Amino acid sequence: MARVCEICGKGPVFGHNVSHANNKTNRRWNPNLQRVRAIIDGAPRRIRVCTRCIRSGKVVKASRGLAPTAQSG
């Protein structure tokens, strides 16, 4: 499974570790992805989203309880 946010498409970024002796070895920075139950097309679904999308409100979280029903009265 790819380490990519399903909302914004943010993925890993590549670069180098640089030692004190200026040796360069490859490394990668992964996005901070979380598995979230979100409302997608009106139904709850588990998706992997970055914390920036969760914090900015681009993800509508699904509640764990039953769907609210109309109250008669």
C-alpha positions as protocol buffer text, in pm:
chain_id: "A"
residue {
  index: 1
  type: MET
  ca { x: 0 y: 0 z: 0 }
}
residue {
  index: 2
  type: ALA
  ca { x: 143 y: 335 z: -103 }
}
residue {
  index: 3
  type: ARG
  ca { x: 217 y: 597 z: 161 }
}
residue {
  index: 4
  type: VAL
  ca { x: 1 y: 862 z: -3 }
}
residue {
  index: 5
  type: CYS
  ca { x: -274 y: 1081 z: 141 }
}
residue {
  index: 6
  type: GLU
  ca { x: -605 y: 998 z: -29 }
}
residue {
  index: 7
  type: ILE
  ca { x: -725 y: 1359 z: -3 }
}
residue {
  index: 8
  type: CYS
  ca { x: -432 y: 1579 z: -111 }
}
residue {
  index: 9
  type: GLY
  ca { x: -198 y: 1321 z: -266 }
}
residue {
  index: 10
  type: LYS
  ca { x: 94 y: 1406 z: -39 }
}
residue {
  index: 11
  type: GLY
  ca { x: 359 y: 1131 z: -54 }
}
residue {
  index: 12
  type: PRO
  ca { x: 715 y: 1064 z: 59 }
}
residue {
  index: 13
  type: VAL
  ca { x: 994 y: 1311 z: -15 }
}
residue {
  index: 14
  type: PHE
  ca { x: 1350 y: 1195 z: -82 }
}
residue {
  index: 15
  type: GLY
  ca { x: 1678 y: 1350 z: 24 }
}
residue {
  index: 16
  type: HIS
  ca { x: 2009 y: 1274 z: 194 }
}
residue {
  index: 17
  type: ASN
  ca { x: 2140 y: 1216 z: 543 }
}
residue {
  index: 18
  type: VAL
  ca { x: 2455 y: 1425 z: 561 }
}
residue {
  index: 19
  type: SER
  ca { x: 2717 y: 1316 z: 816 }
}
residue {
  index: 20
  type: HIS
  ca { x: 2976 y: 1535 z: 985 }
}
residue {
  index: 21
  type: ALA
  ca { x: 3229 y: 1403 z: 729 }
}
residue {
  index: 22
  type: ASN
  ca { x: 2985 y: 1516 z: 453 }
}
residue {
  index: 23
  type: ASN
  ca { x: 2900 y: 1159 z: 352 }
}
residue {
  index: 24
  type: LYS
  ca { x: 2558 y: 1146 z: 189 }
}
residue {
  index: 25
  type: THR
  ca { x: 2324 y: 848 z: 219 }
}
residue {
  index: 26
  type: ASN
  ca { x: 1972 y: 831 z: 85 }
}
residue {
  index: 27
  type: ARG
  ca { x: 1674 y: 876 z: 314 }
}
residue {
  index: 28
  type: ARG
  ca { x: 1306 y: 960 z: 284 }
}
residue {
  index: 29
  type: TRP
  ca { x: 1056 y: 1162 z: 480 }
}
residue {
  index: 30
  type: ASN
  ca { x: 715 y: 995 z: 501 }
}
residue {
  index: 31
  type: PRO
  ca { x: 395 y: 1196 z: 552 }
}
residue {
  index: 32
  type: ASN
  ca { x: 217 y: 1155 z: 884 }
}
residue {
  index: 33
  type: LEU
  ca { x: -73 y: 936 z: 767 }
}
residue {
  index: 34
  type: GLN
  ca { x: -358 y: 820 z: 989 }
}
residue {
  index: 35
  type: ARG
  ca { x: -636 y: 571 z: 918 }
}
residue {
  index: 36
  type: VAL
  ca { x: -965 y: 754 z: 966 }
}
residue {
  index: 37
  type: ARG
  ca { x: -1330 y: 659 z: 929 }
}
residue {
  index: 38
  type: ALA
  ca { x: -1459 y: 933 z: 702 }
}
residue {
  index: 39
  type: ILE
  ca { x: -1778 y: 1002 z: 512 }
}
residue {
  index: 40
  type: ILE
  ca { x: -1708 y: 935 z: 143 }
}
residue {
  index: 41
  type: ASP
  ca { x: -2003 y: 963 z: -99 }
}
residue {
  index: 42
  type: GLY
  ca { x: -2247 y: 949 z: 192 }
}
residue {
  index: 43
  type: ALA
  ca { x: -2109 y: 626 z: 343 }
}
residue {
  index: 44
  type: PRO
  ca { x: -1843 y: 573 z: 612 }
}
residue {
  index: 45
  type: ARG
  ca { x: -1516 y: 436 z: 477 }
}
residue {
  index: 46
  type: ARG
  ca { x: -1164 y: 387 z: 613 }
}
residue {
  index: 47
  type: ILE
  ca { x: -911 y: 607 z: 435 }
}
residue {
  index: 48
  type: ARG
  ca { x: -549 y: 707 z: 493 }
}
residue {
  index: 49
  type: VAL
  ca { x: -514 y: 1082 z: 529 }
}
residue {
  index: 50
  type: CYS
  ca { x: -235 y: 1312 z: 639 }
}
residue {
  index: 51
  type: THR
  ca { x: -274 y: 1502 z: 964 }
}
residue {
  index: 52
  type: ARG
  ca { x: -273 y: 1835 z: 779 }
}
residue {
  index: 53
  type: CYS
  ca { x: -596 y: 1736 z: 595 }
}
residue {
  index: 54
  type: ILE
  ca { x: -757 y: 1620 z: 921 }
}
residue {
  index: 55
  type: ARG
  ca { x: -659 y: 1941 z: 1100 }
}
residue {
  index: 56
  type: SER
  ca { x: -772 y: 2173 z: 818 }
}
residue {
  index: 57
  type: GLY
  ca { x: -1118 y: 2014 z: 802 }
}
residue {
  index: 58
  type: LYS
  ca { x: -1090 y: 1856 z: 457 }
}
residue {
  index: 59
  type: VAL
  ca { x: -1202 y: 1525 z: 610 }
}
residue {
  index: 60
  type: VAL
  ca { x: -1553 y: 1474 z: 750 }
}
residue {
  index: 61
  type: LYS
  ca { x: -1516 y: 1211 z: 1020 }
}
residue {
  index: 62
  type: ALA
  ca { x: -1781 y: 943 z: 1065 }
}
residue {
  index: 63
  type: SER
  ca { x: -1920 y: 877 z: 1413 }
}
residue {
  index: 64
  type: ARG
  ca { x: -1890 y: 530 z: 1559 }
}
residue {
  index: 65
  type: GLY
  ca { x: -2255 y: 508 z: 1669 }
}
residue {
  index: 66
  type: LEU
  ca { x: -2561 y: 437 z: 1464 }
}
residue {
  index: 67
  type: ALA
  ca { x: -2690 y: 693 z: 1220 }
}
residue {
  index: 68
  type: PRO
  ca { x: -2922 y: 948 z: 1382 }
}
residue {
  index: 69
  type: THR
  ca { x: -3290 y: 873 z: 1333 }
}
residue {
  index: 70
  type: ALA
  ca { x: -3581 y: 1113 z: 1315 }
}
residue {
  index: 71
  type: GLN
  ca { x: -3748 y: 1161 z: 1651 }
}
residue {
  index: 72
  type: SER
  ca { x: -4122 y: 1118 z: 1657 }
}
residue {
  index: 73
  type: GLY
  ca { x: -4314 y: 1327 z: 1894 }
}
